[in-house]
Amino acid sequence: MTEQQTASWYVDMTETFVRFYVFLAQSIDRCLNESLRTSPPEEEFDRHFASITAQMFDHLAGNRVVKAKVEQEYKRIAALAKALYAQPNDIRLRQELESEREVLRIKMLVLSDLLAVFRSV
């Protein structure tokens, strides 16, 4: 891989991480706030989220450790969201999802900065 190809790969991988975490955060937002579930419609959101999730896991196929961590995070958040949909008045579930959302916010900030650095090189 040439230096240019390597740089392009880093940008692409980082962009994919950012998009994945944005969609994961939006899925939490939609779970916590019913009014956010209408725009975009649930089916459209789910289709885009499934696409970026598949792309993310495809990119991580060569790194089992990171892929396992990302899959675990994805499954944990999906399970919390499913539980909150079933029990919308459960304060503990809501707090756990809000905590996960804050972690994602920080990851997105860091990755956005890293992406800006990669693009400037």
C-alpha positions, 0 to 999 in steps of 0.5 A: 500500500502506498503512502497515499493509499494508507492515508486514504484508508485511515480517512475512510476508516475514521469516517466509518467510525464517525458515521457508525457512532453518529447512528448509534447515538441517534438510535439512543436519542430516538429511544429516549425521545419519541418525537425524534422517531418520526424524522427520518421515518423508522424504516429509513433510519433502520435501513441506513443504520444497518448499512453503516453497521455492515460497512463498519463490521466489514472494515473491522474484519481484519481486526478481531479485537476491535471488531469484538469491542465494537460488536459488544458495544453495539449489542449492549446499546441495542439490548438497553434500547429494546428493554427501554421500549418494553419498559418506557418508565424504567429510570435505571434503563433511561440513565444507562442509555444516557450514560452510553450516549455521553460516551458516544458523544466523547468518542465522536468528538475525538474521532472528528478531531482525528479525522480533521488531522488525517484530512489535513495531511 
